[in-house]
Amino acid sequence: MLSLRLARGAHPLVLLRRLLVAAAAAGVGFLLLCTLGFAVAHPKDTGESVVRLVWCAVPLAAVVQFAVTVARTDPSTRPRDGLDAAGLGPVRMSLLAAASTALSCTLGSALALLVYLELRGDLGGTPLSGSAEQLLDGRQHLPWGATLTLLGLLPALAAGACVVVLRPGRELPRSATRPTAPDAGEAEAEEAMPPAAPSVAVIPVAPAAPSEARPGYSGLPWGIAVVSVGLAMEAYVARGPAPDPDTLLSLPGRADSTSPGVLGGWLLASLGLVLAGPGLTHWCGALLSAGRPGAVRLLAGRILQDAATRIGRPLGVLCAVASGALAASELYGAAWEGSGPRPFGPLTGLGAALVMACVTATAITAALDSRQHRTGTTAALQRLGLPASMLRGAAVLRTCVLLAVLAPLTWAIAELAALPMTR
């Protein structure tokens, strides 16, 4: 009930994020139901049913990450002063965030069930009833126990992830990051400073959390090492025929089924990009701040260094997904002819679009949360007389530097991942 009351009074942007979580949950629920329908209609094709279920784990993980990011940035679930007396301490607030996330995911799963049954023709009464009966195996009855179990998987995982990520000790209280009022000496210094020419030396930077003190030094070497191991594994085991478009999932390495080594190499390369994301973001900021930078370049570099942990990991996930998509298009593009069989069906396209949309939305949400985290710093800069055009220039510069570093790296890893399998 408290989650519903908080949802009623939430900001429209917060409600939009929750609706996006519900829509993403509906997409994952629809994919799981399609997998269940195929397994019921084809009881002898156990291997293909297992492959379909395993590949549903990729969009499932993407939606869980997006739901956790939305819960972390929700203002209504952050610890506040005075709520401890009402019994809403940090633990209760994390449980409240988990309940709100589970509610959004459950709403999406229920919507997916209604759409799935309608397209199969089980409900009737609308022009769309039974329009995809052949594709969704509408002639077979679904076991309700398995249906409810699959639909309840995403809300349970998302709620559990919220409890783990938002537990006390992982996030700073709201009061710890709130800017304090300047004392008399600071106020006199600000009044004495010329408003039109702010000094570069007095650009303040928000204090980082204890877990964000060294954001990239530990993750970057491990990320590079894991990417190298993954690419080496692919190069070693990817010796086989070209992918067969008639098979649901066929990769080089084994002529009859999926190669575990190739899949393991892809996963390791993706994990390495995720681990290296904060470090790459931090060193992009260090590169901007190197030498004798001007005010815009120094401000952009310091902000990137301070926000490396907040935005680096979502950017790493986005780069990993983009690299996998580029490698898959390079791998299957040679075998995809206009008049021949198609390696990707509509459900595969739905899953790929869902994953890309979720990781992109997660990166954007993390960037907005980082901007909200810098409100105190931005206010201090504006009091010092820093023009808004300089802040916008620093934002554009940060974006351009990240694109210039991450885009070629993503393309290079995708090409290296697909090279052993296309030769």
QUITA-V70667 format. One line per field, one symbol per residue. burial: b if it has 9 or more other C-alpha atoms within 8 Angstrom, else e. Layout:
burial: ???
This chain:
burial: eebeebeeebeeebbebbbebbbbbbbbbbbbbbbbbbbbeeeeebeebebbbeebebbbebbbbbbbbbbbbbeebbbeeebeeeebbbbbbbbbbbbbbbbbbbbbbbbbbebbbbbbbbeeeeeebbebbeebbbeeeeeeeebeebbbebbbbbbbbbbeebbeeeeebbeebeeeeeeeeebeebeeeeeeebeeeeeeeeeeeeebeebbebbbbbbbbbbbbbbbbbbebbbbebbbbeeeebbbbbeeebbebbbbbbbbbbbbbbbbbbbbbbbbbbebbeeebeebbbbbbbbbbbbbbbbbbbbbbbbbbbbbebbbebbbeebbeeeeebbeeeeebbbbebbbebbbbbbebbbebbeeebebbeebbbebbbeeebbebbbebbeebbeebbbeebbebbbbbbebbee
